[in-house]
Amino acid sequence: MIILYWTIRLRPPEEICATIGGKYKGRFMIFGAHVIVYSKDAEADRAFFRDVLGFASVDAGHGWLIFALPPAEAAFHPAEANGTHELYLMCDDLKTEMLALGEKGVACSDVQEARWGSITRIRLPGGGQVGLYQPKHPMALALPLK
């Protein structure tokens, strides 16, 4: 099963971005991240995230779904050029999650073992792919925001 640490709570703007007189008063002003996945068939990929992966969404208008995601981590890897980004979903039991996805008709790539985790890739209906992995590294998910 994909780990979903649902801690989403609607907070008033004054709690999220606590400012007094336009000055930052010691609170973390960034309250989230927005991930964009480009696709040749965005509607099919939206349906996949909604119907297969089970992510809740809001309709931003005209069927444009924006999905609630579990808390996230960011890692910066060295590369020859800027501009390439990847999306990986994390789970606590990769084999079990792959079996559950298989029961829904989702094909996963062979598992690759890396120092940082056991990884598979899921082909999206639009032709792209996202990673799914069981981390072996310490996770930053439980760290408090500074």
Backbone as a printed PyTorch tensor [residue, N CA C, xyz], in Angstrom:
tensor([[[  0.8240,  -1.1620,   0.0000],
         [  0.0000,   0.0000,   0.0000],
         [  0.8760,   1.2360,   0.0000]],

        [[  0.5040,   2.2430,  -0.7510],
         [  1.2230,   3.5080,  -0.7820],
         [  0.9610,   4.2210,   0.5430]],

        [[  2.0190,   4.7180,   1.1670],
         [  1.8680,   5.4270,   2.4330],
         [  1.2840,   6.7950,   2.1570]],

        [[  0.1560,   7.0780,   2.7530],
         [ -0.4580,   8.3850,   2.6280],
         [ -0.5700,   8.9800,   4.0230]],

        [[  0.3230,   9.8660,   4.3570],
         [  0.2840,  10.5290,   5.6510],
         [ -0.6060,  11.7540,   5.5050]],

        [[ -1.9120,  11.5710,   5.5480],
         [ -2.8380,  12.6660,   5.3200],
         [ -2.8490,  13.5880,   6.5340]],

        [[ -2.1360,  14.6600,   6.4290],
         [ -2.0960,  15.6390,   7.5020],
         [ -2.6170,  16.9790,   7.0030]],

        [[ -3.3360,  16.9550,   5.9010],
         [ -3.8230,  18.1870,   5.3030],
         [ -4.9280,  18.7640,   6.1890]],

        [[ -4.7650,  20.0080,   6.5630],
         [ -5.7430,  20.7100,   7.3770],
         [ -5.8210,  22.1160,   6.8160]],

        [[ -7.0360,  22.5400,   6.5020],
         [ -7.1820,  23.8980,   6.0000],
         [ -6.9010,  24.8710,   7.1300]],

        [[ -6.0050,  25.7910,   6.8750],
         [ -5.6340,  26.7680,   7.8810],
         [ -5.8650,  28.1580,   7.3250]],

        [[ -6.2280,  29.0910,   8.1930],
         [ -6.4140,  30.4620,   7.7100],
         [ -5.0770,  31.0430,   7.2670]],

        [[ -5.1010,  31.9410,   6.2930],
         [ -3.8620,  32.5270,   5.7890],
         [ -2.9840,  33.1170,   6.8730]],

        [[ -3.6050,  33.6880,   7.9080],
         [ -2.7830,  34.3020,   8.9540],
         [ -1.9930,  33.2560,   9.7450]],

        [[ -2.4810,  32.0060,   9.7640],
         [ -1.7330,  30.9470,  10.4340],
         [ -0.6470,  30.4000,   9.5240]],

        [[ -0.9530,  30.2860,   8.2340],
         [  0.0180,  29.7510,   7.2830],
         [  1.1650,  30.7190,   7.0840]],

        [[  0.8760,  31.9290,   6.8230],
         [  1.8970,  32.9380,   6.5480],
         [  1.7760,  34.0460,   7.5790]],

        [[  2.2520,  33.7650,   8.7670],
         [  2.1190,  34.7330,   9.8510],
         [  3.0120,  35.9380,   9.5890]],

        [[  2.3910,  37.0490,   9.2580],
         [  3.1380,  38.2760,   9.0250],
         [  2.5290,  39.3900,   9.8520]],

        [[  3.3560,  40.2750,  10.2850],
         [  2.8940,  41.4610,  11.0110],
         [  3.5940,  42.6430,  10.3770]],

        [[  2.8170,  43.5510,   9.8360],
         [  3.4030,  44.7170,   9.1960],
         [  4.2860,  44.3580,   8.0160]],

        [[  3.9960,  43.2370,   7.3660],
         [  4.7770,  42.8260,   6.2080],
         [  6.1000,  42.1660,   6.5530]],

        [[  6.3860,  41.9700,   7.8440],
         [  7.6500,  41.3610,   8.2480],
         [  7.4120,  39.9280,   8.6880]],

        [[  8.3050,  39.0890,   8.3120],
         [  8.2600,  37.6870,   8.6930],
         [  8.5490,  37.5870,  10.1830]],

        [[  7.6920,  36.8730,  10.9100],
         [  7.8390,  36.7820,  12.3660],
         [  8.1480,  35.3590,  12.8170]],

        [[  9.1050,  34.7080,  12.1870],
         [  9.5890,  33.4250,  12.6780],
         [  8.8180,  32.1980,  12.2600]],

        [[  7.8000,  32.3170,  11.4650],
         [  7.0640,  31.1410,  11.0110],
         [  7.4690,  30.8040,   9.5950]],

        [[  7.3340,  29.5370,   9.2570],
         [  7.6460,  29.0610,   7.9210],
         [  6.5590,  29.5490,   6.9760]],

        [[  6.9090,  30.3630,   5.9990],
         [  5.9050,  30.9710,   5.1250],
         [  5.5170,  30.0690,   3.9580]],

        [[  6.3890,  29.1820,   3.5320],
         [  6.0380,  28.2550,   2.4550],
         [  5.2430,  27.1230,   3.0840]],

        [[  4.0470,  26.8800,   2.5930],
         [  3.1740,  25.8940,   3.2220],
         [  2.9160,  24.6630,   2.3690]],

        [[  3.5130,  24.5700,   1.1820],
         [  3.2830,  23.4100,   0.3420],
         [  4.0750,  23.4930,  -0.9370]],

        [[  3.9100,  22.4800,  -1.7600],
         [  4.5520,  22.4360,  -3.0660],
         [  3.5130,  21.9870,  -4.0880]],

        [[  3.6330,  22.4630,  -5.2900],
         [  2.7180,  22.0940,  -6.3740],
         [  3.5450,  21.3850,  -7.4350]],

        [[  3.2520,  20.1270,  -7.6640],
         [  3.9790,  19.3110,  -8.6390],
         [  3.2130,  19.3330,  -9.9530]],

        [[  3.9070,  19.5510, -11.0490],
         [  3.2900,  19.5250, -12.3690],
         [  3.8760,  18.3520, -13.1430]],

        [[  3.0110,  17.4870, -13.6400],
         [  3.4290,  16.3550, -14.4670],
         [  2.9080,  16.6260, -15.8730]],

        [[  3.8090,  16.7990, -16.8160],
         [  3.4100,  17.0450, -18.1990],
         [  3.0640,  15.7230, -18.8700]],

        [[  2.0260,  15.7350, -19.7000],
         [  1.5230,  14.5000, -20.2810],
         [  0.9470,  14.7420, -21.6710]],

        [[  1.1050,  13.7580, -22.5440],
         [  0.4780,  13.8150, -23.8660],
         [ -1.0140,  13.5030, -23.7810]],

        [[ -1.4520,  12.8910, -22.6690],
         [ -2.8750,  12.6060, -22.4410],
         [ -3.1920,  12.9070, -20.9790]],

        [[ -3.2800,  14.1910, -20.6570],
         [ -3.4820,  14.6240, -19.2740],
         [ -4.7870,  14.0750, -18.6900]],

        [[ -5.8480,  14.0060, -19.4930],
         [ -7.1230,  13.4990, -18.9760],
         [ -6.9920,  12.0520, -18.5150]],

        [[ -6.3050,  11.2160, -19.2900],
         [ -6.1280,   9.8100, -18.9150],
         [ -5.2750,   9.6950, -17.6560]],

        [[ -4.2470,  10.5190, -17.5560],
         [ -3.3920,  10.4680, -16.3730],
         [ -4.1190,  10.9870, -15.1350]],

        [[ -4.9740,  11.9920, -15.2960],
         [ -5.7890,  12.4650, -14.1730],
         [ -6.7140,  11.3440, -13.6910]],

        [[ -7.3400,  10.6550, -14.6420],
         [ -8.2310,   9.5460, -14.2860],
         [ -7.4500,   8.4480, -13.5650]],

        [[ -6.2290,   8.1820, -13.9810],
         [ -5.3810,   7.1730, -13.3460],
         [ -5.1000,   7.5680, -11.8940]],

        [[ -4.6990,   8.8070, -11.6620],
         [ -4.4120,   9.2660, -10.2990],
         [ -5.6750,   9.2150,  -9.4370]],

        [[ -6.8300,   9.5450, -10.0280],
         [ -8.0890,   9.5450,  -9.2910],
         [ -8.6070,   8.1260,  -9.0630]],

        [[ -8.7360,   7.3440, -10.1380],
         [ -9.4320,   6.0620, -10.0680],
         [ -8.5520,   4.8960,  -9.6540]],

        [[ -7.3040,   4.8900, -10.0610],
         [ -6.4220,   3.7610,  -9.7560],
         [ -5.6210,   4.0050,  -8.4760]],

        [[ -4.9820,   5.1660,  -8.3960],
         [ -4.1770,   5.4530,  -7.2090],
         [ -5.0190,   5.9810,  -6.0500]],

        [[ -6.2210,   6.4780,  -6.3460],
         [ -7.1420,   6.8860,  -5.2970],
         [ -6.8520,   8.2190,  -4.6420]],

        [[ -6.1360,   9.1060,  -5.3170],
         [ -5.8470,  10.4150,  -4.7460],
         [ -7.0770,  11.3150,  -4.8450]],

        [[ -7.3740,  12.0150,  -3.7710],
         [ -8.4780,  12.9740,  -3.7610],
         [ -8.0690,  14.1940,  -4.5830]],

        [[ -9.0720,  14.8940,  -5.1280],
         [ -8.7500,  16.0510,  -5.9590],
         [ -9.8170,  17.1200,  -5.8170]],

        [[ -9.4640,  18.3020,  -6.2730],
         [-10.4270,  19.3830,  -6.4350],
         [-10.4520,  19.7240,  -7.9200]],

        [[-11.6000,  20.1840,  -8.3780],
         [-11.7240,  20.6000,  -9.7710],
         [-11.4660,  22.1040,  -9.8200]],

        [[-10.3740,  22.4740, -10.4660],
         [-10.0000,  23.8840, -10.5710],
         [-10.7760,  24.5810, -11.6820]],

        [[-11.6700,  23.8600, -12.3220],
         [-12.4820,  24.4090, -13.4050],
         [-12.2780,  23.6430, -14.6840]],

        [[-13.3520,  23.3560, -15.3710],
         [-13.3220,  22.6750, -16.6720],
         [-12.6730,  21.2980, -16.5970]],

        [[-12.8610,  20.5910, -15.4680],
         [-12.3070,  19.2480, -15.3270],
         [-10.8300,  19.1980, -15.0320]],

        [[-10.2280,  20.3310, -14.7440],
         [ -8.7880,  20.3980, -14.4540],
         [ -8.5940,  20.0040, -12.9980]],

        [[ -8.2110,  18.7510, -12.7600],
         [ -8.0940,  18.2380, -11.4020],
         [ -6.7290,  18.5560, -10.8050]],

        [[ -6.7510,  18.9560,  -9.5400],
         [ -5.5270,  19.1550,  -8.7730],
         [ -5.6150,  18.1860,  -7.5990]],

        [[ -4.6070,  17.3430,  -7.4640],
         [ -4.6430,  16.2420,  -6.5080],
         [ -3.9410,  16.5710,  -5.1970]],

        [[ -4.5570,  16.1150,  -4.1120],
         [ -3.9010,  16.1540,  -2.8140],
         [ -2.8840,  15.0210,  -2.8170]],

        [[ -1.6810,  15.3210,  -2.4040],
         [ -0.6270,  14.3140,  -2.3420],
         [ -0.1640,  14.1500,  -0.9060]],

        [[  0.4680,  13.0330,  -0.6300],
         [  1.0410,  12.8610,   0.6990],
         [  2.1580,  13.8900,   0.9090]],

        [[  2.5850,  14.0860,   2.1570],
         [  3.7270,  14.9750,   2.3850],
         [  4.8960,  14.5640,   1.4970]],

        [[  5.7490,  15.5040,   1.2220],
         [  6.8180,  15.2640,   0.2490],
         [  8.1930,  15.5870,   0.8160]],

        [[  9.1850,  15.1180,   0.1300],
         [ 10.5770,  15.4380,   0.3960],
         [ 11.1720,  15.9510,  -0.9090]],

        [[ 12.2110,  16.7140,  -0.8260],
         [ 12.9170,  17.1750,  -2.0260],
         [ 14.3720,  16.7500,  -1.9090]],

        [[ 14.9230,  16.2520,  -2.9850],
         [ 16.3350,  15.8650,  -3.0410],
         [ 16.9310,  16.4890,  -4.2940]],

        [[ 18.1560,  16.9250,  -4.1970],
         [ 18.8350,  17.5570,  -5.3220],
         [ 20.0240,  16.7040,  -5.7140]],

        [[ 19.9970,  16.2080,  -6.9460],
         [ 21.0280,  15.3070,  -7.4430],
         [ 21.8750,  16.0280,  -8.4860]],

        [[ 23.1550,  15.7110,  -8.5530],
         [ 23.9880,  16.3380,  -9.5800],
         [ 23.5650,  15.8630, -10.9740]],

        [[ 23.6730,  16.7500, -11.9390],
         [ 23.3170,  16.4180, -13.3230],
         [ 24.1520,  17.2580, -14.2750]],

        [[ 24.2200,  16.8200, -15.5100],
         [ 24.9560,  17.5560, -16.5440],
         [ 24.2270,  18.8290, -16.9600]],

        [[ 22.8840,  18.7960, -16.8700],
         [ 22.0910,  19.9580, -17.2870],
         [ 20.9040,  20.1170, -16.3450]],

        [[ 20.4010,  21.3250, -16.2340],
         [ 19.2160,  21.6000, -15.4250],
         [ 17.9500,  21.2730, -16.2070]],

        [[ 16.8340,  21.1790, -15.5020],
         [ 15.5440,  21.0730, -16.1670],
         [ 14.8720,  19.7230, -16.0930]],

        [[ 15.5620,  18.6710, -15.7140],
         [ 14.9370,  17.3640, -15.6120],
         [ 14.4840,  17.1390, -14.1780]],

        [[ 13.2330,  16.7110, -14.0180],
         [ 12.6840,  16.4490, -12.6940],
         [ 11.9490,  15.1200, -12.7350]],

        [[ 11.8670,  14.4450, -11.6140],
         [ 11.1830,  13.1610, -11.5390],
         [ 10.2320,  13.1540, -10.3570]],

        [[  9.1720,  12.3820, -10.4650],
         [  8.2130,  12.2030,  -9.3840],
         [  8.2850,  10.7480,  -8.9370]],

        [[  8.5290,  10.5590,  -7.6540],
         [  8.5340,   9.2300,  -7.0470],
         [  7.5150,   9.2050,  -5.9280]],

        [[  6.6530,   8.2080,  -5.9280],
         [  5.7490,   7.9560,  -4.8200],
         [  6.4460,   6.9570,  -3.9050]],

        [[  6.2400,   7.0700,  -2.6120],
         [  6.9050,   6.1790,  -1.6540],
         [  5.8940,   5.2230,  -1.0410]],

        [[  6.3400,   4.0270,  -0.7210],
         [  5.4930,   3.0470,  -0.0530],
         [  6.3330,   2.2810,   0.9650]],

        [[  5.6510,   1.6020,   1.8810],
         [  6.3850,   0.8630,   2.9030],
         [  6.6030,  -0.6010,   2.5380]],

        [[  5.9270,  -1.0950,   1.5020],
         [  6.0780,  -2.4910,   1.0740],
         [  5.8920,  -2.5440,  -0.4380]],

        [[  6.9820,  -2.4350,  -1.1650],
         [  6.9240,  -2.3260,  -2.6270],
         [  6.2730,  -3.5430,  -3.2710]],

        [[  6.6230,  -4.7460,  -2.8400],
         [  6.0630,  -5.9590,  -3.4520],
         [  4.5430,  -5.9980,  -3.3000]],

        [[  4.0560,  -5.6610,  -2.1050],
         [  2.6110,  -5.6710,  -1.8660],
         [  1.9120,  -4.6130,  -2.7090]],

        [[  2.5180,  -3.4380,  -2.7960],
         [  1.9220,  -2.3610,  -3.5990],
         [  1.8910,  -2.7360,  -5.0700]],

        [[  2.9460,  -3.3660,  -5.5490],
         [  2.9770,  -3.7920,  -6.9590],
         [  1.8890,  -4.8290,  -7.2360]],

        [[  1.6660,  -5.7440,  -6.2940],
         [  0.5940,  -6.7350,  -6.4560],
         [ -0.7710,  -6.0510,  -6.5010]],

        [[ -0.9880,  -5.0810,  -5.6100],
         [ -2.2660,  -4.3650,  -5.5860],
         [ -2.4780,  -3.5960,  -6.8840]],

        [[ -1.4350,  -2.9610,  -7.3860],
         [ -1.5500,  -2.2480,  -8.6610],
         [ -1.8000,  -3.2210,  -9.8080]],

        [[ -1.1270,  -4.3670,  -9.7780],
         [ -1.3380,  -5.3960, -10.8020],
         [ -2.7830,  -5.8600, -10.8530]],

        [[ -3.4230,  -5.9690,  -9.6910],
         [ -4.8390,  -6.3590,  -9.6380],
         [ -5.7360,  -5.3140, -10.2860]],

        [[ -5.2380,  -4.0840, -10.4000],
         [ -5.9840,  -3.0070, -11.0570],
         [ -5.5520,  -2.8470, -12.5150]],

        [[ -4.7400,  -3.7790, -13.0040],
         [ -4.3100,  -3.7390, -14.3960],
         [ -3.1170,  -2.8440, -14.6650]],

        [[ -2.4080,  -2.4470, -13.6100],
         [ -1.2630,  -1.5550, -13.7660],
         [  0.0110,  -2.3860, -13.8500]],

        [[  0.7760,  -2.1760, -14.9130],
         [  2.0500,  -2.8790, -15.0730],
         [  3.1660,  -2.0500, -14.4420]],

        [[  4.0100,  -2.7100, -13.6800],
         [  5.1730,  -2.0680, -13.0720],
         [  6.4320,  -2.6500, -13.7070]],

        [[  7.4560,  -1.8330, -13.7780],
         [  8.7290,  -2.3210, -14.3120],
         [  9.3690,  -3.2890, -13.3250]],

        [[ 10.4280,  -3.9520, -13.7560],
         [ 11.1930,  -4.7870, -12.8440],
         [ 11.7330,  -3.9160, -11.7190]],

        [[ 11.8810,  -4.5170, -10.5530],
         [ 12.4040,  -3.7850,  -9.4020],
         [ 13.9110,  -3.6310,  -9.5460]],

        [[ 14.3690,  -2.4350,  -9.3180],
         [ 15.8000,  -2.1420,  -9.2900],
         [ 16.1810,  -1.8480,  -7.8520]],

        [[ 17.2890,  -2.4020,  -7.4250],
         [ 17.7820,  -2.1470,  -6.0780],
         [ 18.8570,  -1.0770,  -6.1590]],

        [[ 18.6710,  -0.0480,  -5.3780],
         [ 19.6530,   1.0200,  -5.2940],
         [ 20.0150,   1.2110,  -3.8260]],

        [[ 21.0610,   1.9210,  -3.5980],
         [ 21.5070,   2.1970,  -2.2320],
         [ 20.3930,   2.8730,  -1.4290]],

        [[ 19.6170,   3.7000,  -2.0910],
         [ 18.6030,   4.5070,  -1.4140],
         [ 17.2060,   3.8990,  -1.3990]],

        [[ 16.9800,   2.7860,  -2.1440],
         [ 15.6600,   2.1760,  -2.1190],
         [ 15.4470,   1.1170,  -3.1760]],

        [[ 14.3250,   0.4230,  -3.0740],
         [ 13.8840,  -0.5480,  -4.0740],
         [ 12.8850,   0.1960,  -4.9540]],

        [[ 13.1380,   0.1940,  -6.2700],
         [ 12.4100,   1.0850,  -7.1760],
         [ 11.7280,   0.3200,  -8.3000]],

        [[ 10.5050,   0.7630,  -8.6330],
         [  9.8310,   0.3310,  -9.8520],
         [  9.2930,   1.5830, -10.5280]],

        [[  8.8650,   1.4340, -11.7540],
         [  8.2560,   2.5490, -12.4780],
         [  6.8850,   2.1100, -12.9660]],

        [[  5.9690,   3.0610, -12.9140],
         [  4.5960,   2.8330, -13.3540],
         [  4.3880,   3.6420, -14.6220]],

        [[  3.9490,   2.9730, -15.6770],
         [  3.6460,   3.6660, -16.9340],
         [  2.2710,   4.3050, -16.8150]],

        [[  2.1970,   5.5920, -17.0570],
         [  0.9200,   6.3040, -17.0180],
         [  0.1940,   6.1450, -18.3540]],

        [[ -1.1320,   6.2510, -18.3600],
         [ -1.8840,   6.1080, -19.6020],
         [ -1.4390,   7.0880, -20.6880]],

        [[ -0.9660,   8.2660, -20.2970],
         [ -0.5220,   9.2640, -21.2670],
         [  0.8540,   8.9880, -21.8380]],

        [[  1.5230,   7.9260, -21.3840],
         [  2.8200,   7.5490, -21.9300],
         [  3.9920,   7.8780, -21.0250]],

        [[  3.7990,   8.7540, -20.0690],
         [  4.8760,   9.0810, -19.1360],
         [  4.9840,   8.0060, -18.0710]],

        [[  5.8320,   8.2620, -17.0960],
         [  5.9560,   7.3130, -16.0090],
         [  6.2850,   8.0360, -14.7100]],

        [[  5.9240,   7.3950, -13.6120],
         [  6.3060,   7.8740, -12.2950],
         [  6.9870,   6.7230, -11.5770]],

        [[  7.8650,   7.0800, -10.6720],
         [  8.5500,   6.0670,  -9.8860],
         [  7.7470,   5.7210,  -8.6430]],

        [[  7.9300,   4.5210,  -8.1740],
         [  7.3600,   4.0610,  -6.9120],
         [  8.4870,   3.3410,  -6.1990]],

        [[  8.7500,   3.7280,  -4.9520],
         [  9.8530,   3.0590,  -4.2780],
         [  9.6320,   2.8930,  -2.7970]],

        [[ 10.3470,   1.9030,  -2.2650],
         [ 10.3890,   1.6470,  -0.8320],
         [ 11.7300,   2.1780,  -0.3540]],

        [[ 11.7190,   3.2750,   0.4030],
         [ 12.9750,   3.9040,   0.8070],
         [ 13.8180,   3.0340,   1.7320]],

        [[ 15.1280,   3.1350,   1.5680],
         [ 16.0960,   2.5340,   2.4840],
         [ 16.8130,   3.6420,   3.2640]],

        [[ 16.6380,   4.8760,   2.8180],
         [ 17.3260,   6.0080,   3.4260],
         [ 16.4910,   6.6210,   4.5530]],

        [[ 17.1280,   7.3790,   5.4320],
         [ 16.3410,   8.1170,   6.4270],
         [ 15.4090,   9.0870,   5.7010]],

        [[ 14.1970,   9.2280,   6.2120],
         [ 13.2230,  10.1040,   5.5570],
         [ 13.0750,  11.4080,   6.3300]],

        [[ 12.8490,  12.4730,   5.5820],
         [ 12.6790,  13.8020,   6.1690],
         [ 11.2160,  14.1100,   6.4700]],

        [[ 10.3070,  13.2020,   6.1980],
         [  8.8850,  13.4660,   6.3250],
         [  8.4570,  13.9020,   7.7270]],

        [[  9.0750,  13.3590,   8.7500],
         [  8.6560,  13.6540,  10.1080],
         [  9.3810,  14.8460,  10.7270]],

        [[ 10.3080,  15.4320,   9.9940],
         [ 11.0420,  16.5660,  10.5420],
         [ 10.1430,  17.7870,  10.6770]],

        [[ 10.3000,  18.5360,  11.7500],
         [  9.5150,  19.7770,  11.8720],
         [ 10.0490,  20.8210,  10.9170]],

        [[  9.1620,  21.7030,  10.4630],
         [  9.5900,  22.8140,   9.6170],
         [ 10.3000,  23.8200,  10.5020]],

        [[ 11.3540,  24.4070,  10.0000],
         [ 12.1160,  25.3930,  10.7920],
         [ 11.4620,  26.7410,  10.7360]]])
